[in-house]
């Protein structure tokens, strides 16, 4: 989604005092806030507002932050920054596996929060260069890409992908047979390799494989080098 003159950040945080503080901090960082106190209203705002980034608290009163993150990733690859009071490696790994883009532990520095959100928004503005053809048919795998409508089908059955998964699959299909390193995939699908870790690539590839079903096994891991379709 294009960046507006003042980017919009959806903040899903149940603590009223912290919500107010986040709104003030983000405003000072030239970011407009949309505030929600629980997961359900946050997900509704995601559809209504279409924010440039989401700041998501893990400890929510209705739907917990993990489930909210999963639902976000089902429909969007909007950049998500997780906020949590727990500084456990397990939580960080779980967040990355579920599709979070960044992770910040309370208490945090205001300047760091704003810098991270701005970096996520910049990373969100990416496009994979498409070939001149409107349709790419890979008969060997059964994958069909309709480039203008961004529709994907596998052996005739439509597969619903997030924008990031679409860019990742397009990169694989366009470079079929080549071994692509995590750094190359960052450049092709994210267009901002600085600050996005190779670990993020691994989890994104895992999610794409699951979405593609048996065909996903054709995205091979080449030990020590990267991935090959």
N, C-alpha and C positions, 0 to 999 in steps of 0.2 A: 504494500500500500504506500502511496506517496507520502512524504513528510509534509505536513502543513507548516505554515509560518510559525505557529506555536504548537509544537507536538503535544498530543494528548496522552496522558498516562492514567490508566485505570488502576486505582489503589483499592485492594480488597483487604481490609484490616478491621478486626472487630473492636479494638480498643479505641474509644472515642478520642481520648487525649492524643494518642499516637497518630490517628488519622489527621487531626488538626495540625499536628507538627509536620507530618509528611506533606500536607497541602502547602504549608508555608515554605518549607525547604524547597520543594519542587518549583513553586512560583518564583522563588529567588533564583532558581536555575533556569528560568525562562521555559517552564513546562506547565501546561495546564492540567489540573487534576480533576478526575471524576472519582468520587469517593463512595464506596459501598462497604457495609458492615458485615456482610455474610456471603457465603458462597453462591446461593441461589440468585440473589440480586446482582452479584458480581457477574455471573454468567449471562444474565439478562442484559446487563449493561454492555457486555462484550459484543453482543449482536447489535444493540442499538447505537452504540458510540463508535465501534470499530477503532479502538485506540491504537496508538503507535507503539505502546509498550504496556505491560502489566506488572505491577508490584503486588505480590501475593504473599499474604501471611499464611503459614502452615496451620496454626492453631485457630481454626474458625469454629463457631458454635454450632452450625448446622451440618453442612457438607465440609469435611476437612480439606485442607489445602491440597493434599495429594490427589483427592478425587477431582477437585476443581481443575487442577493442572491436567489431569488425564482428559477431562472433558474439553478443555481448551485445545489440547493437542489433537483431539478428534476432528476439529473443524478449522483450526488455524495454526499458523506458525508465528503468530505475533510474539515478539520477544518477551520472555517472562523472567523477572527477577524474584527469587524466593527470599522471604524474610523469615527467620526463625530464631528462637532463643536458645536452640540446641546446637552446639558446635561439635557434632559427632560426624565422623567420616561416613558412617553408614547413611545418615540422612543426606549428606552431600551427594553420595553416589546414587542413592535412590532418586533424588531430584534430577540429576543428569540423565538417568535412565528413563525417567518419565517425560523428559523433553524440556526441562528448565534450561535457560541460557546462562544464568548466573545465580549466585547464592551469596547472601549476606547475613551474618550472624549479629543479633542484637547483643549489646549495644554497638552501634556503628557510627562512623563519622558522616556528618551531613554532606561534606564536600565529596567524599567517596561515593555516597549513594547517588548524588546527582551525576557524577562523572560516569558511573557504571550505567545509569539509565540512558544517558546520551550516547554512550558507546553501543548499547544494545539497539537503540533506534537507528544509528548509522548502519549497523550490520543488517538490519531488517530491510534495507533498501537495496536488494540484490536482484539480478536477473541473469538467467542463463541464456547465452546467445543461442538462438534457434537457427537451424538450417533454412534454406529458402523454401523447401517443400512444406505444404500444410499438414501432411500426414507422414509419419514415419512408421513403417511396418517392419518389424523384425520377425520374419517367418519362422526362424529357427526356435525362438523362444515363445512365440505367440503374443508378444507385446506389441500393441498398437498405440501410438501417441498421436492425438489430434492437437496440433500445436496451437491453433487459434482458440479453440474452445478449452484447451488444457484438459481434455478427457483422456483417460487411460483405460484400455481394456486388455485382458489377458485371455487368449483363446476365446474371444467373443464376449466374455463377461466383464462388465464395467467394474473398475476398482477405484474407490474414492481415496484420493491422496491429499494430504495437506500441501500447501504451496512449497514448503521445503522439500517434502518427499518427491513432489513433481520435479523440482529442479535437480534433485539428486539422481532420480531415474533418468531424466533427460541427459544428464552428464554421462551416465554409464552407457546409455544407448548410443550417444554420439561418439563415444570412444570405445566402442565394442572391441574386445580382444586385447585392449591395452591394460596394463597394470597402472592403476592410479593411486598415488600415495595419498595419505590423509591430507597433506598440505595442498596437493593438487585439487582434491575434492573441496577443500575449504575455499580455494580460489574460484572453482567452477560453480559451486552451489551457494556459497555464502558471500563471495567477493570481498571478504575482509578477514584474511587469515590471522591478523594481529588480534590477540586476545581471545580467540575462539580456539579451544584446545582440540587436539586430535581425539581425545576421549569423547567429545561431543559427536565427532564423525562416526565413531564406532557405534554409539547408541542410535544415531539416526539411521545407519545402515541396518541395524538389527530391526528397527521398527519397519523400515521399508521391506525387508525380507518377509516379515510376518504379513504385511499387507498383500504382498504378491503371491502368497501361498507357495505351492511347490516350485513355481518359477523363481521364487526368491532364492532358491539354492544355487541358481546360476550366477548370482553375485558371490563370487568366490573370494575367500580371504587368502591372500598370498603372504605367507608368514615373513615378517621382516620388511615387506615392501608396501602392501596396501591391499587393494581390491581390484578384481577383474570381472567384467560381465561377459 
